[in-house]
Amino acid sequence: MKRTISYLTVSGIVCALFLTGCCRSRPCFSITEEDMNMNRIASVGDVFEVRLKAQLGTGYGWKVVSDNRELKQLGDPEQTPSDEVKVGGFNYQIFRFRAVRRGKSVLKMDYVQPWEKDFPPAKTFSVTVQVE
């Protein structure tokens, strides 16, 4: 018995594979300063990024300060310039995370100069990520 697969079936399978795999290699969504204290939802395996402004020339930078069992940081943060290029201007620090297990995680970050050990952070950022 010969079986044939229709064009619609093949395109449906390709579409399903693309949609389920899209977040495995590139970020599904971005979290920015506007998301401060918000709740975000991710699925196990999703990759997302946290994009925060920083003036790296001042020695300040963002640092993850929470222990998140549901989230795994992927590599070191990247730096990218803002659209507004000027001396003393700001950059973005981009942190990537993968949701690795179900649960709720509060992702906390501090804006600090790493050599200042006994000073409070200049800014803080937090967002709650519910991994389903």
N, C-alpha and C positions, 0 to 999 in steps of 0.2 A: 504494500500500500504506500503510495507516494503522498507525502504531506507537503503542503505549500504554506508559506507564511506571507500574509498580506503586507503591503507597504505600511498600512496603518499600525499593524502589530509591531513591526520593526521600529517605526518611528516612536511609538509609545514606549518601547523598551529602552531605546536610546535616551529619550527624554527623562524617563524614570532614573536611569543610571546617572545622567548628568545632574539631576536635581539632588539626588542623595549623595553624590560625591562632590558637589560644588564647594561645600564648606570644609572638606578634608584638606585642601591644599591652599586655599585662599580664604581670607576672613569672610564670615557670613554677615557680620555687622561690625560697626565701629561704635565705641563708647567715647564720648567727649566730655569736656567740663560741664556742658549743659545737662549731662545725665547725672550730675552729683546727687547722691542720696536717692537715686531712682532704683527701680527693680527691673532687671532684664531677664529674659528666659532664653536658655540654650538647651540643645539636645546633646547627649553624650556623643563625643566625637567632633562637635562643632569647634571651629577655630574662630576667634574674634579678636579684635584689637582695641586697645585703649590708647587714644591719641590725645596727649596733653601738651599745652604750651609750656615752653621753658626758655629761659635766657641762659643758655649754656655758657656763654662767655663770662658770666658772673660767677661761675663755679657751682651754681645751683642746678639741681637735676632731680627728677622723680625717682623714688625708690619704693619698691613693694615692701610693705611692713607687716602684712598679714600672712598667716599660714593657712593656705587654702588647699584642703585635700581634694576638693572637687575640681580644682583648676590647676593646670600645669603651665608654667611660663615656658614659652618656646624661644630659647636663645636669649641673647642680650637685646636690650632695646635699640631701635634704630633712631637716627636723627634725620630729620628732613627740614629744609628751610620753609619758612612761611611764604605766602605769595608776595608779601611785602618785604623785599630785600633791602635792608639798610643797616648801617653800622650800629651795633648794639641792639638790633632787632631780635625778635624771638624766633625760635625754631619749634618744631614739634618733636616730642619723644613718643615713639610708637612701641608699645609693648604688645606682644601676641601671646594669647593663651588658648589652650585646648581644654574643653570640658571633658573630664576623664571619668567622672562618676556622678551618680544622681545625688542630689542634696542641695542645700542652700549655702552659699558662700558669700561672705562680705569681703570684697576686695578693697583693701585699704592701701593708700599710697601717700608718702610724704614728700614734700618739695624741700630739699635740704642741700647744704654744702657738706659733703661726706666727712670732711675733717673736723667739723663742729660736732663734738660728741654730746656736750651738755646743754645744747640750745634747743628750744622747741622748733619744729618745722615752720618755715615761712608760710606754707599753705598745706592743706591736707585735701585728699580726695577719697571718696568711697562710693561704691556702688554694690548693690546686692545682685548676685547672679544665681538664679534658680535653674539647676540642671535637671532636666527631665529625661 
